Structure formats: structure tokens, C-alpha cells
Amino acid sequence: MKVLKFGGTSVGSVENMHNVKNIISDGDKKVVVLSAMSGTTNHLVAIAQAIELGNPSDAIDKINNLHETYFKTIDSLLTDAHLIVDVKNYVSSVFEFLLECTNKSCSKTLENKILAQGELLSTYIFNSFLKQEGISATLLPALDFMRTDAFNEPDIDSIKVNLERLISDGKGSEIYITQGFICLDDEGQISNLQRGGSDYTATIIGAAIKAEEVQIWTDIDGMHNNDPRYVENTSAISNLSFEEAAELAYFGAKILHPQTVTPVRKDSIPVRLKNTMKPEAHGTLISKSTSENGIKAIAAKDNITAIKIKSARMLQAHGFLKKVFEIFETYQTSIDMITTSEVAVSLTIDDDKNLESIITELEKIALIEVDTNQSIVCLVGHSVVNHQDTYKLFQILQDVKIRMISYGGSKNNISLLIDSKDKINTLQKLNDYLFELVTL
């Protein structure tokens, strides 16, 4: 059995829903994971924010506008009169719940319940569409099996038991439709796997059922060797290893959730990235296999803060670095890059919500310098640090001010910290010299 995940754009229009139906209707059994229809999650976030700001009238306007959009989609997608009535009744019940939320005090629990409605809507509508088209499909509510533990990690054992039971109950079906992104936490409250979490849902399910393959369908034909939003003449990568894909996802490749490959890595379950609008394209296959050495792709991660911790007296003292890391652990802030010298430590973070408190604590033990508006440019490839052509990247960046370099921490990754204003120029230069075969 395969697991196929379709993103918001893939189910964001009536035409695209027909494309998805054609892709999954091949007679093979599969689990289909759906995101919310494109734009819905942003609308739900705005509704939750309006409630939090004490502006119920604004929230109500947004709810009513979104409700109307969904009714228009239903009228365009469905032709069966009984199904239209059923789906509109369901959709109306969701929006009645959202209207009730405008009278409540906003909390994280309420926000999670609001955000969950997008996936619940898309799966109910699409499952009804499949019924209309005569396709055997069963709706598997993710909240009946998808659960995280006390550490916010997927509870694979629980997921496996409950998912196998649900699939067995619907064993006459060809296709099982479920929601991405949403889950229950260890206390049984509605939660989620964060933005892009539908990818993660798909590979968690893939690991739980020992899937033949997990496919991630989006609106782009695979992982590209550079960011096509900023760089011209990028191309899709045909093959990546799990390690290479994980590095690219973590350091800014938007096509994948950073945790996507983690669940399937242990069992070597391949992940294939495909384009819903061009299903014939090869896409990108992520597997345990490695192909050629050298730099394969470049990604960039924005909103980085660099912190220099300088202490000539204490840096080499036993336990100093331990104290530094304990401060970041206290404020649950992860570190991306780190370099050291004889008198200073430089590191980066991508979450600055506790920055002021962290700086206050660090200033008790050292002198601190902070640089904001930084970007990490990550170059990824198998054994990239050992490849004979890797030296080229340092020659072509002579005109770019590099704040930090991480080289050797991973054999598959070299990371450069630069000012964000230099990002596009840096990505283009790297693309020209590394992939367009410009002579140095």
C-alpha cells in the first residue's frame, strides 16, 4: 500500500481536485492525505487572531466570507443533489462552530481547534466527490489515530494500532482519505504538526503501515537545485538520499516539512515528490541510495539571528560552554550553526521570541553582540566537504561578506551565514558557477 499526500494547491480548485481524482484512481489501495484547501489555513489563522484581539465582528466577517467561498466550490464540484445537501450541511456545521468561537476567550486549545477545521473541510468535500464519481473511498478521521506523546513526537505504537484497526474496519475500500497536519496531543486535546505538517503526517502513516512508498504531491515537479522563487534556470533533482533531503528541508527548501523523512528513514521507505499538474514528470525520489558526490542543491533559511559570545577570561574555562547551552535549553531555543575561536563563540537561532531573556542571561557571563536579519545559505550533496570542486564556492563569494561558515559538522552540508540583503545575489552566483558551468 502507498501513501499519497496532496497539498493545499492540489485541492485548491475544482480543476485540481479532478486531477487528484485521476491520479489516485488506478485501482491500487492507498491512503490519501489531504491538506486544507489553499488559502484556508491563512484565513483560519486570521480568524483566530481577530478573536484573540477582541474583535469578534472582524472574525465574523471573515468566517462568513470563507463560508460563501466553500459553498461556491461545492456548487462547482458536485452535481448529485443529495450529496450537495449533505456536504453543505456539514460545511455549515463547521462554520457554525467557528461563529461560536467568536464568543469565547482565545487560548492555544481554541486556536488549534479553529485551525483543524481546514483539513476536516477538505477531506469531507473530497471524499464526497469521490463517492459521486463512483470511487470506493473511506474517510479515516486523523483524530482517531494520529497522536503525539509528551515530547510532541509521534506516538508511532499508538498510531500503528489504531490505524490498522480503522483500515481493517474499512477493508472493502480502495482508497482511505485522511487529514494531514492535525492530531491529538498526549492529553487528548486537538493539536497539530505545525505548518507543512501534512508531509509529516504522510510519512508517519507510511512508517506505521510499512508503506511501499510515500508520495508528496505539490505544484512543483520535485525538489529543485536552488530556490525557484529567487533564481532563474533551476532544475528538479532526480534523486536525493534521506540525509540530503533532511538537510535541505531543515535549511529552507519549502517543498518539504523539516521532519518529513525522519519516520521513514529507519525502514528505508522511499519518498517521491511529484507535481499534481504534471503527473508524468519524474519528480524527485528520496531514498537510502546515494548518487554522485558534490553539491546537488542550495537552500536558504531567513529570519536568522547571530549571537557572538565573547569572554577571554572564561571561554576556555571548564564548563563555560555548558553554561551557554543551558541558557538556550532553559528558553527552549534551538541552535542552528555554531563556531568557536580562542576567545568567542558565535551561534545562530531562528526563533527570537525569547531573545531578550537569553541575552540578559548571557550578559552575566560574557560580552554579547547580536546581528539580526541574517540568512543561512546551505549547500547540500553527498560527501560535499570532500569533493574536489567544493573549493569553488569560496572563490565565487569573494564579494559577499560571510558572517559565519559551518564546514565539517556534516559531510553532506556546508552552511554560510550572510546578511539577508545579500541572499538573492548569493543564491544566483552560486547557481551560475555550480550548476551553469561558468568558468572561474
N, C-alpha and C positions, 0 to 999 in steps of 0.2 A: 504493500500500500504506500502511496505517495502522499505528501502533504504539500498543498499549493496555497500560497498566501498572495492575496491581491490587495494592493494599496488603495488609498483614497481616490486617486485619479482613475484607477482601473474600474471603480464602481461609481465614479463621479458623474456619469451621464448615462442616458438610456442607450446610446450607441455603444458605449464601453461595456455596459452590462451584457449586451448581446455578444460582444467579443468574448467576454469571460465565459458566458454560457457555451459558446462554440469551443473554447479551449478545454473546458472540463468535461465535455460530452463525448468522451472517447471510449466509453464502456468499461473503463478501469475503475476500481474502487479507490476512493481518495478522501482525505479530509481537506476541506477548503476553508481557509482562514481569511476573514474579511476585516478590513479597516472600516472606519466611518467614511461616508461619502465625503469627497474633497470639500474642504471649507467648513464642514460641520463642527469639527473639534474646535477650530478657532472661534466659531460662533458660541459654542458652549462655554469656552473659557471667558469670553466677553460677558456672557450672561452671569456666570459665577462672580466675575469681578464687579459687575453692577450691583449684585446683591451684597457683596462684601462692603462696597462703598455706600450702602444705604440708599440706593437709587432704584427702588422697585419698578417705577414707571418705565425707566430705560430698559430694565431687564424684560419687562412685559412686552414692550415694543419689539425687542429682539426675538423673543420667543414666538410672537405672532407672525413675524416676517419669515422666520425659519419654518414654521408650521405651513405657511402658504407655499413655500418652495417645495416642501415634501409632497404636498397634495398635487402640485403641478407635475412632479416627477411620476407619481403613481398614475395619473391620468394618461401620461405619455407611454408608460411602460406596460401597463396591464390592460387587457381587453375583456377578461372574464368578469362579469358583473358581480358575482358572489365574492370573488377574490378581492375586487376593488372595495367592496363594502367592508370585508374583514380587515384588510390592510389599513384602510382609513380609520377604522375603529381603533386598531392597535396604535397607529401613529397618534391619533387624538388622545389616547390614554397617556402616552409618553409626554405629550405637551401639556396635558392637564397636570401631570406630576411636576413638570418644570414650573408651571404657574403657581402651584402650591409652595414651591421652594422660595418664591419671592417674599413670602410672609415669614420666613424662618431666618434665624441668625446664621450667617455663613460660618462654616467650620470646614476643616480638611475632609471630614467624612462626607459632609453635604456636597462639597466640591467634587469629590470622587464619584458620588452618585450622579451628579449632573453630567460629568464628562463621560460616564459609562453609557449614556443614552445613545451616543452616536453609533457605536458598534451594534447595539441592540436594534436600532432602527435599520441599519443597512442589511443586517443578516435576515431580519424578518421579511423585509421587502424582497430581497433577492431570492430567498427560499420560496416565497410565494410565486415569484416569477418563474422559477424552475418548475413548480407544480403546474402552472398554466401551460408550460411548454412540454408537459408530459414526461419530465425527467424525475426519476426516483431520487428524492433527497430527504434527509432528516436533519432537523435543527438540533444541534448539541449545545446547550447553554454553557458557555465558558465558566460561568459562576457555579456550575455543578461539579466542576473538576479542577479548574485552574486555581492553584493556591500557592502562596508564598509562606516561608517559615519566619521565625522571629528575627532572622537576619536579612529579611527581604530577598531571600534566594528562593527559586522554585522548589517546591516540595515534591520532587520527582516521584518518590514512592507513592504518595497520596494521589498525585496526578495520574500515575500509571494505573492504579487500582480502579479509580473512579472512571477514567476514560475507557478502559477495557469493558467495564460494566455497561456504560452508556452505548458503546459501539455494538456490544452483544445484543442489547435490547432493540437496536435498530438494524439488525443484521440483514434485513431484506433490502436495505437501501444501497444504491450505487454510490451516492455522494453524501458526505456529512458536512454540514455547514456550521461553522462556529465563529465566535467573535475573537479578534485579536485584541491586544492591549489590556483588557480588563481581567481582573482576578479578585479573589478574596485574600485578605491577609491572615496572619496566624490567629487573629481574634474573630475571624469570620466576617469582618467588615469589608465592604466594597473598596477595592484599591485598583492600582494599575501598574503597568510595567514601564511607565514614562513614555515620552514622545518617541514614536518609531517602534514602540513595543510590540506591534503586531508581527514584525520579523522574529522577535524573540519568542513570542507565542508559538509561531510555526515550528521553530527548531526545538522548543521544549516538547511540543507534541511529537515531533519527529523522533526525539530521543526516547520518549515514553513508549511509543508503539514500535520502536525499531524500524522506522520507515525505510523504504528502498531509496528515497531521495526526497529532499525538501526543495521546493521551487519558490522563489520570491519574484513575483510579477509586479513590475512597476511601469513607468512611462519612459524608461531609458533602456537601451539594449546592452545591459551589463555594466560592470564596474569599468570606468574609464581610467586611462593612464594619467589624467590630470582633471582639474575641475572645469567641466564644460561651461559653467556659468561665467567664468572669467577668462578662459583660454580657448583660442581657436585651434582647430585641427587636432582635437583629441580623438582617441580611438578606444574601442572596447578591448578589454583584456580577455583572451580566451580562457586562460587557466590561472588560478591562484591556489597557493597552499592555504591551509587553515591559518597558519601563523601570519602569512602576508595579509590575508583578508582581515584578520583581527587587528593588526597594526593600522591598516588603512581606515577601518571603521572607527577605531578609537580616536585617530588623529584627523577626523573631519570628513571622510567620504560619506556623504549624506545618504547614499543609496542603502546603507546597512545600519541597523541599530548596533552600537558597540559590543553588545553581548551576544549577537546573533549566533556566531559559530561555537560558542562555549558548550552548549548542551550536546551537540552532535559530534564534537571532536573526538571524544573518548571512543565512540563506536564507529568512527570513520564514515559517518553518513554524509554523502555529498550534498552540497547546497548549490543550486543552479539559479543564477539571476537572469530573468527573461523580461522581454518587453511585450506588454499586453497588446500594443498597437502594431507590433511586428513579430508575431509569434514564430515566424520562420527563422528569425535571426538566432545565431548560436548562443549569444549571451556570454556569461562568464560562469565557468564551472569551478567551484571551490571544493577541494578535496585534500586528502593526505599527501597526494603526489606533488613533487616539486619539478618545475621545468628548468629553463635556463637560468643561470646566475645573473646578477647585476640588477640595476634599478629598473623596476617594472612600472611603478606608478608613483605619483606625487599627490599628497593631500595637505590641506591647511586647516588649522583649528584656530578660530578667533576668540576674542574676549579673554585673552591670557594676561595674567598679572605676574610680573617678575619681582622677586624679593631677594635682595642681597643682604646677607647676614655677616657682618664684619666684626671680628674680635681677635686681635693679635694676641691677646693675653690668654684667651680661653679656648680658641679653636682646637688646639692640639691637646687640650686637657681631656683626661679620661671622662667620658660621659657627657661631653658637650653636645655632640650630635644627637644623642639620645634625648636630651632636654628639648632640643629644637623639634624633633619629630613628635614628641609627646604633646607639644603645644598644638600642632596640626591635628593630632589624633583627638585631643580634647574637643576641638571645634569641628570634628568630622569633616575635615577638608583634605582631599586627596592632592598629592603632588604629582605633576606630570614629568618634568625634567629636573635634574639636579646635577650641578658641577661643583667641584671644590678646588680651592687653592690653599696656599700655606696659611693665609690669614682670613679667608672668606668662603662662604657657601652661597651659591646662587641657586634658586629654585623657582619653579613656576606653579601656579594654580589656575584652574579655570572656574572656580566658584569663589566669588569675593564677598558673599553675604556676611561672613564673619571676619572680613579683612581687618577692620578697625580693632577688634578684640585681639586678633592674632598679633598685630603689630605692637599693641600695648604690652603683651606678654613677652614678645621677642626683645623689645627695647630694654627689658630688665636685665638681659644678659649680653646684649651686643648692640652695635650701631646698625641701623636699618636704612636701606634705600629701596624705594618702590617705584617700579615703572609699569604703567598701565597701557592699555591699547596696544598690546603685543599680539603677535601671531606665531604659532608653531608651524613650520613647513616641514613635512615628514616625507622622506624618500624611502620607498619600500621595495625590497626584492630579495630573493634567496641569496644568502651569503653576500649581501651587498657590501659589507665592510671589508671583505676580502677580494672584491672584484678588481681587475686590473684597470678599469676605466673610471673607478669611483673618484679618483683624484680630480677629474674634470670639473666636478661641481664646485670645488673650491676656487678654481681658476675663473669660472664664469661669474662668480659672485663677488668679484673684487670691488665692484661699485656699490654693493649693498652692505650696509652696516649690520653685522651679525652680533647680537647680544649674547647668545649662548650657543654652544654646539654639544649635542649628545651623540657620541660616537663610540661604539663598542659595547654599550649596555645590552644590545641585541644584535645578533649577526644579520638580522633582516631589516634593520631600521637605522637611518641617520636622521636626526632632527635638528633643525636650525630655528633659533628664536630671533625674530626680526620685528621691527616696528610695523604695525598693521598698514600704515600708508604705503609701505614698500611691497605688500603682499602680491598684488596683481603683477607688478613688474617682475618680481622674483619668480612667480609661477611661469610666466611667459618665457623668461630667459632660460629657466631650467628645461621647459618643454622644447624650446628651439634647439638647444645644444644636446640634450639627452635623447630626444625622440625624433627630431627633424634632421639629425646628422649634419649639423653645422660644424664646419672645420674650425678648430681652435688655432 
